Amino acid sequence: MSTTLTPLTTADAETLVTAARRAAQAAGVAVSVTVLDAGGHLLAFLRDDSAVLISGETSTRKAYTALQLGAPTADLVDLVKPDGPFHTLTTALDRPLLFIAGGVPIHRDGKLVGAIGLGGGAPEQDHSFATAALTELAR
C-alpha cells in the first residue's frame, strides 16, 4: 500500500514565514525568512525592512544546507570546523552551503518536504525562530 506524501504548500510556507517573523519580532530582531520545497525551489521569502541586507542570502543558504544535508544547520557547525570530519565540505562542492545555525529541515510523515532558513539574528536566535515556525506549522 503506497501513501501519498503531501508536499509543502505555499500556504504552509506563509504559515512558516508569519510564525518565524512573529518569534523574531517578539525578540526585537529584524530577519529574513526563506522557505524551500523538497526540490530546493523557493516557496517563500521575506526580508524585514530593517534587516541587514546579507540576511536574505544567509537565510536562503541556511535553508538550502538544511535541505541538502537533512539536518539543522545548528547540528552541522562542529562537523565542518578545521578538526571536524567534514572540514572540506564547505569548499569541496560548488554549492551555496552555509554552516551557521538557522536552517532547519521540514519533515512530514517522516519524509523531507522542505526547509526553512532564518538570517538576521545571532545564530542561536535564528535557529529558535525557525523551530518556533515549525512548531506553529505542526499545529
DSSP file with accessible surface (Angstrom, degrees, kcal/mol):
  #  RESIDUE AA STRUCTURE BP1 BP2  ACC     N-H-->O    O-->H-N    N-H-->O    O-->H-N    TCO  KAPPA ALPHA  PHI   PSI    X-CA   Y-CA   Z-CA
    1    1 A M              0   0  231      0, 0.0     2,-0.3     0, 0.0     0, 0.0   0.000 360.0 360.0 360.0 124.7    0.0    0.0    0.0
    2    2 A S        -     0   0  108      2,-0.0     2,-0.4     0, 0.0     0, 0.0  -0.758 360.0-148.7-100.5 146.0    1.5    3.3   -1.0
    3    3 A T        -     0   0  124     -2,-0.3     2,-0.5     0, 0.0     0, 0.0  -0.880  16.2-123.5-111.3 147.0    0.8    6.5    0.7
    4    4 A T        -     0   0  127     -2,-0.4     2,-0.5     1,-0.0    -2,-0.0  -0.787  21.7-138.4 -90.5 126.5    0.8    9.9   -0.9
    5    5 A L        -     0   0   68     -2,-0.5   104,-0.1     1,-0.0    -1,-0.0  -0.720  12.9-134.2 -84.3 128.5    3.1   12.4    0.6
    6    6 A T        -     0   0   78     -2,-0.5     3,-0.1     1,-0.0    -1,-0.0  -0.744  25.1-139.5 -82.9 117.9    1.6   15.9    1.0
    7    7 A P        -     0   0   85      0, 0.0     2,-0.3     0, 0.0   107,-0.1  -0.239  29.9 -84.8 -71.8 166.4    4.2   18.4   -0.3
    8    8 A L        -     0   0   11    105,-0.6     2,-0.2    98,-0.1    30,-0.1  -0.548  53.5-153.6 -68.7 131.4    4.9   21.7    1.4
    9    9 A T     >  -     0   0   55     -2,-0.3     4,-2.4    -3,-0.1     5,-0.1  -0.607  28.6-108.9-105.5 169.3    2.5   24.2    0.0
   10   10 A T  H  > S+     0   0   87      1,-0.2     4,-2.5     2,-0.2     5,-0.2   0.865 122.3  55.6 -65.4 -32.7    2.5   27.9   -0.4
   11   11 A A  H  > S+     0   0   55      2,-0.2     4,-2.1     1,-0.2    -1,-0.2   0.913 107.9  48.4 -63.7 -41.8    0.0   28.1    2.5
   12   12 A D  H  > S+     0   0   27      2,-0.2     4,-2.5     1,-0.2    -2,-0.2   0.922 110.8  51.4 -60.6 -44.5    2.4   26.1    4.6
   13   13 A A  H  X S+     0   0    0     -4,-2.4     4,-2.7     1,-0.2    -2,-0.2   0.907 108.6  50.5 -61.9 -40.9    5.2   28.5    3.6
   14   14 A E  H  X S+     0   0  124     -4,-2.5     4,-2.6     2,-0.2    -1,-0.2   0.899 109.5  51.2 -64.8 -39.0    3.2   31.5    4.5
   15   15 A T  H  X S+     0   0   54     -4,-2.1     4,-2.5     2,-0.2     5,-0.2   0.930 111.4  48.2 -61.0 -44.4    2.4   30.0    7.9
   16   16 A L  H  X S+     0   0    0     -4,-2.5     4,-2.6     2,-0.2     5,-0.2   0.925 112.5  47.3 -63.4 -45.6    6.1   29.4    8.5
   17   17 A V  H  X S+     0   0   13     -4,-2.7     4,-2.6     2,-0.2     5,-0.2   0.941 113.7  48.0 -62.2 -46.5    7.1   32.9    7.4
   18   18 A T  H  X S+     0   0   76     -4,-2.6     4,-2.3     1,-0.2    -2,-0.2   0.930 114.4  45.7 -61.5 -45.2    4.4   34.5    9.6
   19   19 A A  H  X S+     0   0    4     -4,-2.5     4,-2.3    -5,-0.2    -1,-0.2   0.900 113.2  49.2 -67.7 -40.2    5.4   32.4   12.7
   20   20 A A  H  X S+     0   0    0     -4,-2.6     4,-2.5    -5,-0.2    -2,-0.2   0.927 112.7  47.5 -65.2 -43.6    9.1   33.0   12.3
   21   21 A R  H  X S+     0   0   73     -4,-2.6     4,-3.2    -5,-0.2     5,-0.2   0.898 109.8  53.5 -64.2 -40.0    8.6   36.7   11.9
   22   22 A R  H  X S+     0   0  128     -4,-2.3     4,-2.2    -5,-0.2    -2,-0.2   0.936 110.7  46.3 -60.6 -44.6    6.4   36.8   15.0
   23   23 A A  H  X S+     0   0   25     -4,-2.3     4,-1.1     2,-0.2    -2,-0.2   0.914 115.0  47.1 -64.6 -41.6    9.0   35.0   17.0
   24   24 A A  H  <>S+     0   0    0     -4,-2.5     5,-2.8     1,-0.2     3,-0.4   0.918 111.1  50.6 -66.9 -43.0   11.7   37.4   15.8
   25   25 A Q  H ><5S+     0   0  109     -4,-3.2     3,-1.3     1,-0.2    -1,-0.2   0.890 105.5  56.6 -62.9 -38.1    9.6   40.4   16.4
   26   26 A A  H 3<5S+     0   0   92     -4,-2.2    -1,-0.2     1,-0.3    -2,-0.2   0.822 110.8  45.1 -62.6 -28.7    8.9   39.3   19.9
   27   27 A A  T 3<5S-     0   0   54     -4,-1.1    -1,-0.3    -3,-0.4    -2,-0.2   0.412 117.8-114.8 -92.1  -1.4   12.7   39.2   20.4
   28   28 A G  T < 5S+     0   0   69     -3,-1.3     2,-0.5    -4,-0.3    -3,-0.2   0.802  70.4 137.2  73.7  29.9   13.2   42.6   18.7
   29   29 A V      < -     0   0   21     -5,-2.8     2,-0.5    -8,-0.1    -1,-0.2  -0.928  48.8-143.1-116.1 130.4   15.1   41.1   15.8
   30   30 A A        +     0   0   25     -2,-0.5    22,-0.3    90,-0.2     2,-0.3  -0.784  36.4 172.9 -88.8 129.6   14.7   42.0   12.1
   31   31 A V        -     0   0    0     -2,-0.5    17,-2.8    20,-0.1     2,-0.4  -0.828  36.1-129.5-132.9 168.5   15.1   38.9   10.0
   32   32 A S  E     -AB  47 119A   0     87,-2.7    87,-2.0    -2,-0.3     2,-0.4  -0.942  25.6-159.4-113.8 144.3   14.9   37.4    6.6
   33   33 A V  E     -AB  46 118A   0     13,-2.9    13,-2.0    -2,-0.4     2,-0.4  -0.992   7.8-173.7-128.3 130.5   13.0   34.1    6.2
   34   34 A T  E     -AB  45 117A   0     83,-2.6    83,-2.5    -2,-0.4     2,-0.4  -0.985   3.6-169.1-123.4 135.6   13.4   31.7    3.3
   35   35 A V  E     -AB  44 116A   0      9,-2.8     8,-3.1    -2,-0.4     9,-1.7  -0.994   8.3-172.4-124.3 126.4   11.2   28.6    2.7
   36   36 A L  E     -AB  42 115A   7     79,-2.7    79,-1.9    -2,-0.4     6,-0.2  -0.881  17.7-129.9-114.1 148.8   12.3   26.0    0.2
   37   37 A D  E >   - B   0 114A  43      4,-2.6     3,-2.2    -2,-0.3    77,-0.3  -0.240  45.4 -83.4 -84.0-177.1   10.4   22.9   -1.1
   38   38 A A  T 3  S+     0   0   58     75,-1.0    76,-0.2     1,-0.3    -1,-0.1   0.765 130.2  54.3 -62.9 -24.1   11.8   19.4   -1.2
   39   39 A G  T 3  S-     0   0   52     74,-0.2    -1,-0.3     2,-0.1     3,-0.1   0.421 120.8-106.0 -88.2   0.6   13.5   20.2   -4.6
   40   40 A G  S <  S+     0   0   21     -3,-2.2     2,-0.3     1,-0.3    -2,-0.1   0.601  73.0 144.1  85.1  13.1   15.2   23.3   -3.3
   41   41 A H        -     0   0  122      1,-0.1    -4,-2.6     2,-0.0    -1,-0.3  -0.646  57.8-102.5 -88.9 143.3   12.9   25.6   -5.0
   42   42 A L  E     +A   36   0A 111     -2,-0.3    -6,-0.2    -6,-0.2     3,-0.1  -0.423  42.2 166.7 -67.4 124.7   11.8   28.9   -3.4
   43   43 A L  E     -     0   0A  44     -8,-3.1     2,-0.3     1,-0.4    -7,-0.2   0.705  69.2  -1.2-103.1 -36.0    8.3   28.8   -1.9
   44   44 A A  E     +A   35   0A  18     -9,-1.7    -9,-2.8   -31,-0.1    -1,-0.4  -0.986  56.4 177.5-156.9 146.1    8.5   32.0    0.2
   45   45 A F  E     +A   34   0A  91     -2,-0.3     2,-0.3   -11,-0.2   -11,-0.2  -0.974   5.1 170.9-149.0 137.7   11.0   34.7    1.0
   46   46 A L  E     -A   33   0A  56    -13,-2.0   -13,-2.9    -2,-0.3     2,-0.5  -0.970  11.8-166.8-148.2 131.9   10.6   37.8    3.2
   47   47 A R  E     -A   32   0A  92     -2,-0.3   -15,-0.3   -15,-0.3     6,-0.0  -0.988  27.9-124.2-116.9 123.2   13.1   40.3    4.4
   48   48 A D    >   -     0   0   11    -17,-2.8     3,-1.8    -2,-0.5   -18,-0.1  -0.332  27.8-112.9 -58.9 147.9   12.1   42.7    7.1
   49   49 A D  T 3  S+     0   0  162      1,-0.3    -1,-0.1     0, 0.0   -19,-0.0   0.842 116.1  39.3 -53.4 -38.5   12.6   46.4    6.1
   50   50 A S  T 3  S+     0   0  101    -19,-0.1    -1,-0.3     2,-0.1   -20,-0.2   0.360  87.7 118.6 -98.7   7.5   15.3   46.9    8.7
   51   51 A A  S <  S-     0   0    6     -3,-1.8   -20,-0.1   -20,-0.2    69,-0.1  -0.439  78.3 -97.2 -71.0 145.0   17.0   43.5    8.4
   52   52 A V    >   -     0   0   91    -22,-0.3     3,-1.5    68,-0.1     4,-0.4  -0.348  34.1-121.2 -61.0 141.8   20.6   43.6    7.3
   53   53 A L  T >> S+     0   0  134      1,-0.3     3,-1.5     2,-0.2     4,-0.5   0.874 108.6  59.0 -58.0 -39.3   20.8   43.0    3.5
   54   54 A I  H 3> S+     0   0  120      1,-0.3     4,-2.6     2,-0.2     3,-0.4   0.732  86.5  79.6 -66.1 -17.0   23.1   40.0    3.7
   55   55 A S  H <> S+     0   0    1     -3,-1.5     4,-2.6     1,-0.2    -1,-0.3   0.811  85.6  60.3 -62.4 -27.1   20.4   38.2    5.9
   56   56 A G  H <> S+     0   0    9     -3,-1.5     4,-1.5    -4,-0.4    -1,-0.2   0.930 109.3  41.4 -63.9 -43.4   18.5   37.5    2.7
   57   57 A E  H  X S+     0   0   97     -4,-0.5     4,-2.5    -3,-0.4    -2,-0.2   0.916 115.7  49.5 -69.3 -43.3   21.4   35.5    1.3
   58   58 A T  H  X S+     0   0   30     -4,-2.6     4,-2.5     1,-0.2     5,-0.2   0.908 108.7  52.2 -67.9 -37.2   22.2   33.8    4.6
   59   59 A S  H  X S+     0   0    0     -4,-2.6     4,-2.1    -5,-0.2    -1,-0.2   0.920 112.2  46.6 -63.6 -39.3   18.6   32.7    5.2
   60   60 A T  H  X S+     0   0   47     -4,-1.5     4,-2.5    -5,-0.2    -2,-0.2   0.921 113.4  47.5 -68.8 -43.3   18.5   31.1    1.8
   61   61 A R  H  X S+     0   0   91     -4,-2.5     4,-2.5     1,-0.2    37,-0.6   0.882 110.8  51.9 -66.8 -36.9   21.8   29.3    2.2
   62   62 A K  H  X S+     0   0    7     -4,-2.5     4,-2.5    -5,-0.2    -1,-0.2   0.929 111.0  47.3 -64.4 -44.2   20.9   28.1    5.6
   63   63 A A  H  X S+     0   0    0     -4,-2.1     4,-2.4    -5,-0.2    -2,-0.2   0.933 112.9  49.5 -61.3 -44.3   17.7   26.6    4.3
   64   64 A Y  H  X S+     0   0   39     -4,-2.5     4,-2.9     2,-0.2     5,-0.2   0.917 111.3  48.8 -61.9 -42.9   19.5   25.0    1.3
   65   65 A T  H  X S+     0   0    0     -4,-2.5     4,-2.3    31,-0.3     6,-0.3   0.934 111.6  48.6 -64.2 -45.9   22.1   23.5    3.6
   66   66 A A  H  X>S+     0   0    0     -4,-2.5     4,-1.1     1,-0.2     5,-0.8   0.898 114.5  47.3 -61.0 -38.9   19.5   22.1    6.0
   67   67 A L  H  <5S+     0   0    6     -4,-2.4     3,-0.3    -5,-0.2    -2,-0.2   0.953 113.3  45.7 -67.6 -50.0   17.6   20.6    3.0
   68   68 A Q  H  <5S+     0   0   99     -4,-2.9    -2,-0.2     1,-0.2    -1,-0.2   0.844 123.5  34.2 -65.9 -33.8   20.6   19.1    1.2
   69   69 A L  H  <5S-     0   0   76     -4,-2.3    -1,-0.2    -5,-0.2    -2,-0.2   0.492  99.9-131.8-101.7  -4.3   22.0   17.5    4.4
   70   70 A G  T  <5S+     0   0   35     -4,-1.1    -3,-0.2    -3,-0.3    -4,-0.1   0.790  72.6  95.1  63.2  29.9   18.7   16.7    6.0
   71   71 A A  S   <S-     0   0   21     -5,-0.8    -2,-0.2    -6,-0.3    -1,-0.2  -0.991  85.0 -90.6-148.5 152.6   19.7   18.2    9.3
   72   72 A P    >   -     0   0   29      0, 0.0     3,-1.4     0, 0.0     4,-0.4  -0.402  34.8-129.1 -60.8 138.7   19.5   21.5   11.2
   73   73 A T  G >> S+     0   0    0     30,-2.6     3,-1.4     1,-0.3     4,-1.0   0.824 107.7  67.0 -62.2 -26.8   22.5   23.7   10.4
   74   74 A A  G 34 S+     0   0   36     29,-0.5     4,-0.3     1,-0.3     3,-0.3   0.842  99.8  50.9 -59.6 -31.5   23.0   24.1   14.2
   75   75 A D  G <4 S+     0   0  107     -3,-1.4    -1,-0.3     1,-0.2    -2,-0.2   0.555 108.9  52.1 -81.8  -9.2   23.9   20.4   14.3
   76   76 A L  T X> S+     0   0   16     -3,-1.4     4,-0.9    -4,-0.4     3,-0.6   0.596  80.0  90.7-103.5 -13.2   26.4   20.7   11.5
   77   77 A V  G >< S+     0   0   45     -4,-1.0     3,-1.0    -3,-0.3     4,-0.4   0.904  89.7  45.6 -54.8 -49.4   28.6   23.6   12.7
   78   78 A D  G >4 S+     0   0  106     -4,-0.3     3,-0.8     1,-0.2    -1,-0.3   0.804 104.0  64.7 -67.5 -26.6   31.1   21.4   14.6
   79   79 A L  G <4 S+     0   0   57     -3,-0.6     7,-2.4     1,-0.2    -1,-0.2   0.755 105.5  43.3 -69.2 -23.5   31.4   18.9   11.7
   80   80 A V  G << S+     0   0   23     -3,-1.0    -1,-0.2    -4,-0.9    -2,-0.2   0.369  84.7 115.9-107.0   6.7   32.9   21.5    9.4
   81   81 A K  S X  S-     0   0   97     -3,-0.8     3,-2.8    -4,-0.4     6,-0.2  -0.288  88.5 -94.0 -65.5 160.7   35.4   23.1   11.8
   82   82 A P  T 3  S+     0   0  120      0, 0.0     5,-0.1     0, 0.0    -1,-0.1   0.811 129.2  39.6 -51.0 -30.9   39.0   22.6   10.9
   83   83 A D  T 3  S+     0   0  146     -5,-0.1    -2,-0.1     4,-0.1    -3,-0.1   0.363  96.8 109.7-100.1   7.6   39.3   19.5   13.1
   84   84 A G  S X  S-     0   0    8     -3,-2.8     3,-1.4     1,-0.1    -5,-0.2  -0.396  80.4-113.7 -83.2 160.3   35.8   18.2   12.1
   85   85 A P  T 3  S+     0   0   95      0, 0.0     3,-0.2     0, 0.0    -5,-0.1   0.735 116.1  39.0 -66.4 -21.6   35.2   15.1    9.9
   86   86 A F  T >  S+     0   0  113     -7,-2.4     3,-2.0     1,-0.1     4,-0.4  -0.058  72.6 134.0-117.7  34.2   33.7   17.2    7.1
   87   87 A H  T <  S+     0   0   91     -3,-1.4     3,-0.4     1,-0.3     4,-0.2   0.753  73.0  51.3 -59.5 -24.3   36.0   20.2    7.3
   88   88 A T  T >> S+     0   0   78      1,-0.2     4,-2.2    -3,-0.2     3,-1.3   0.590  84.9  88.7 -89.7  -6.6   36.5   20.2    3.5
   89   89 A L  H <> S+     0   0   39     -3,-2.0     4,-0.9     1,-0.3    -1,-0.2   0.839  78.2  62.8 -60.7 -33.2   32.8   20.2    2.7
   90   90 A T  H 34 S+     0   0   72     -4,-0.4    -1,-0.3    -3,-0.4     7,-0.2   0.778 121.1  21.4 -66.4 -23.5   32.5   24.0    2.8
   91   91 A T  H <4 S+     0   0  116     -3,-1.3    -1,-0.2    -4,-0.2    -2,-0.2   0.539 108.0  76.5-118.3 -11.1   34.9   24.3   -0.2
   92   92 A A  H  < S+     0   0   68     -4,-2.2     2,-0.4     2,-0.0    -3,-0.2   0.804  93.0  53.6 -74.4 -28.8   34.7   20.9   -1.9
   93   93 A L  S  < S-     0   0   90     -4,-0.9     2,-1.5    -5,-0.2     4,-0.2  -0.828  77.1-132.4-109.7 147.1   31.3   21.5   -3.5
   94   94 A D  S    S+     0   0  160     -2,-0.4    -3,-0.1     2,-0.1    -4,-0.1  -0.498  70.9 116.0 -91.6  64.0   30.2   24.3   -5.7
   95   95 A R  S    S-     0   0  154     -2,-1.5     2,-2.2    -5,-0.1    -2,-0.1  -0.955  78.6-109.2-132.4 153.1   27.0   24.7   -3.7
   96   96 A P        +     0   0   48      0, 0.0   -31,-0.3     0, 0.0     2,-0.2  -0.307  57.5 159.0 -82.4  60.0   25.6   27.6   -1.6
   97   97 A L        -     0   0   26     -2,-2.2     2,-0.4    -4,-0.2   -35,-0.2  -0.602  19.7-173.7 -84.0 145.1   26.1   25.8    1.7
   98   98 A L        -     0   0   37    -37,-0.6     2,-1.1    -2,-0.2   -33,-0.1  -0.945  13.8-158.3-142.5 118.1   26.3   27.8    5.0
   99   99 A F        +     0   0   20     -2,-0.4     2,-0.4   -23,-0.1   -19,-0.1  -0.517  53.2 113.0 -99.2  65.0   27.1   26.1    8.2
  100  100 A I  S    S-     0   0   68     -2,-1.1     3,-0.4   -42,-0.1   -26,-0.2  -0.994  76.1 -94.8-131.5 138.7   25.6   28.6   10.7
  101  101 A A  S    S+     0   0   10     -2,-0.4    25,-0.2   -28,-0.2    26,-0.1  -0.180  94.0  76.9 -55.4 141.7   22.6   27.9   12.9
  102  102 A G        +     0   0    0      1,-0.4    16,-1.7    24,-0.2     2,-0.4   0.245  66.1  98.3 138.6  -8.4   19.3   29.0   11.5
  103  103 A G  E     +C  117   0A   0     -3,-0.4   -30,-2.6    14,-0.2   -29,-0.5  -0.913  44.7 176.8-108.0 133.9   18.4   26.4    8.9
  104  104 A V  E     -C  116   0A  10     12,-2.8    12,-2.5    -2,-0.4   -37,-0.1  -0.995  25.5-127.5-138.9 129.8   16.1   23.6    9.7
  105  105 A P  E     -C  115   0A   9      0, 0.0     2,-0.5     0, 0.0    10,-0.3  -0.387  21.4-134.7 -71.1 155.6   14.7   20.8    7.5
  106  106 A I  E     -C  114   0A   6      8,-3.4     7,-3.1    -2,-0.1     8,-1.2  -0.963  22.0-169.8-115.4 122.5   10.9   20.3    7.4
  107  107 A H  E     -C  112   0A 102     -2,-0.5     2,-0.4     5,-0.2     5,-0.2  -0.874  10.0-172.4-112.8 146.8    9.6   16.7    7.7
  108  108 A R  E >  S-C  111   0A  50      3,-2.8     3,-2.0    -2,-0.4    -2,-0.0  -0.986  79.9 -10.9-137.2 123.8    6.1   15.4    7.1
  109  109 A D  T 3  S-     0   0  134     -2,-0.4     3,-0.1     1,-0.3    -1,-0.1   0.870 130.8 -55.3  52.9  39.0    5.3   11.8    7.9
  110  110 A G  T 3  S+     0   0   71      1,-0.2     2,-0.4     0, 0.0    -1,-0.3   0.488 116.4 113.3  77.9   3.0    9.0   11.2    8.3
  111  111 A K  E <  S- C   0 108A 128     -3,-2.0    -3,-2.8     2,-0.0     2,-0.4  -0.872  73.3-113.0-111.5 143.2    9.8   12.4    4.8
  112  112 A L  E     + C   0 107A  59     -2,-0.4    -5,-0.2    -5,-0.2     3,-0.1  -0.578  41.1 163.6 -73.1 121.0   11.8   15.5    4.0
  113  113 A V  E     -     0   0A   3     -7,-3.1   -75,-1.0    -2,-0.4  -105,-0.6   0.437  58.4 -48.6-119.2  -4.3    9.5   18.1    2.3
  114  114 A G  E     -BC  37 106A   0     -8,-1.2    -8,-3.4   -77,-0.3    -1,-0.3  -0.992  51.5-109.0 164.9-166.0   11.4   21.3    2.5
  115  115 A A  E     -BC  36 105A   0    -79,-1.9   -79,-2.7    -2,-0.3     2,-0.4  -0.988   9.9-143.7-156.7 156.1   13.5   23.6    4.8
  116  116 A I  E     -BC  35 104A   0    -12,-2.5   -12,-2.8    -2,-0.3     2,-0.4  -0.952  14.9-168.1-121.9 143.0   13.3   27.0    6.5
  117  117 A G  E     -BC  34 103A   0    -83,-2.5   -83,-2.6    -2,-0.4     2,-0.4  -0.997   1.7-165.4-132.6 140.1   16.2   29.4    6.9
  118  118 A L  E     +B   33   0A   0    -16,-1.7     2,-0.3    -2,-0.4   -85,-0.2  -0.959   8.8 175.6-122.5 142.0   16.4   32.5    9.1
  119  119 A G  E     +B   32   0A   0    -87,-2.0   -87,-2.7    -2,-0.4     3,-0.1  -0.989  49.4  61.7-141.8 149.1   19.0   35.2    8.9
  120  120 A G  S    S+     0   0   34      1,-0.6   -90,-0.2    -2,-0.3   -68,-0.1   0.004  88.0  69.5 128.2 -29.0   19.5   38.5   10.8
  121  121 A G  S    S-     0   0   21      1,-0.2    -1,-0.6   -92,-0.1   -97,-0.0  -0.393 100.2 -66.7-102.3-174.3   19.8   37.5   14.4
  122  122 A A     >  -     0   0   41     -2,-0.1     4,-2.7     1,-0.1     3,-0.5  -0.429  58.5-104.8 -64.9 153.0   22.5   35.7   16.3
  123  123 A P  H  > S+     0   0   48      0, 0.0     4,-2.4     0, 0.0     5,-0.2   0.890 122.3  50.5 -51.7 -42.1   22.8   32.1   15.0
  124  124 A E  H  > S+     0   0  140      1,-0.2     4,-2.1     2,-0.2     5,-0.1   0.872 111.2  49.4 -66.0 -35.8   21.0   30.7   18.2
  125  125 A Q  H  > S+     0   0   69     -3,-0.5     4,-2.7     2,-0.2     5,-0.2   0.939 109.4  51.0 -65.7 -47.9   18.2   33.2   17.7
  126  126 A D  H  X S+     0   0    2     -4,-2.7     4,-2.2     1,-0.2    -2,-0.2   0.911 110.6  50.1 -56.5 -42.5   17.8   32.3   14.1
  127  127 A H  H  X S+     0   0   52     -4,-2.4     4,-2.5    -5,-0.3    -1,-0.2   0.933 110.8  48.6 -62.6 -44.2   17.6   28.6   15.0
  128  128 A S  H  X S+     0   0   54     -4,-2.1     4,-2.2     1,-0.2    -2,-0.2   0.885 110.2  51.3 -67.3 -34.6   15.0   29.3   17.7
  129  129 A F  H  X S+     0   0    7     -4,-2.7     4,-1.8     2,-0.2    -1,-0.2   0.907 111.0  49.0 -66.6 -39.6   12.9   31.4   15.3
  130  130 A A  H  X S+     0   0    0     -4,-2.2     4,-2.0    -5,-0.2    -2,-0.2   0.924 112.0  47.1 -65.6 -43.6   13.0   28.6   12.7
  131  131 A T  H  X S+     0   0   49     -4,-2.5     4,-2.1     1,-0.2    -1,-0.2   0.869 108.7  55.6 -69.7 -32.0   12.0   25.9   15.2
  132  132 A A  H  X S+     0   0   39     -4,-2.2     4,-2.0    -5,-0.2    -1,-0.2   0.908 107.0  51.0 -63.1 -38.5    9.2   28.2   16.5
  133  133 A A  H  X S+     0   0    0     -4,-1.8     4,-2.3     1,-0.2    -2,-0.2   0.909 108.7  50.7 -65.3 -40.6    7.8   28.3   13.0
  134  134 A L  H  X S+     0   0   38     -4,-2.0     4,-2.0     1,-0.2    -1,-0.2   0.884 107.6  53.6 -65.1 -37.3    7.9   24.6   12.7
  135  135 A T  H  X S+     0   0   82     -4,-2.1     4,-0.6     1,-0.2    -1,-0.2   0.919 109.4  48.6 -61.3 -43.0    6.0   24.2   15.9
  136  136 A E  H >< S+     0   0   59     -4,-2.0     3,-1.0     1,-0.2    -2,-0.2   0.907 109.6  51.9 -63.8 -41.2    3.3   26.5   14.5
  137  137 A L  H 3< S+     0   0   34     -4,-2.3    -1,-0.2     1,-0.2    -2,-0.2   0.870 104.4  57.6 -63.8 -35.0    3.1   24.5   11.3
  138  138 A A  H 3<        0   0   88     -4,-2.0    -1,-0.2    -5,-0.2    -2,-0.2   0.658 360.0 360.0 -72.4 -13.5    2.7   21.3   13.2
  139  139 A R    <<        0   0  210     -3,-1.0    -3,-0.0    -4,-0.6    -4,-0.0  -0.230 360.0 360.0 -70.5 360.0   -0.4   22.6   15.0
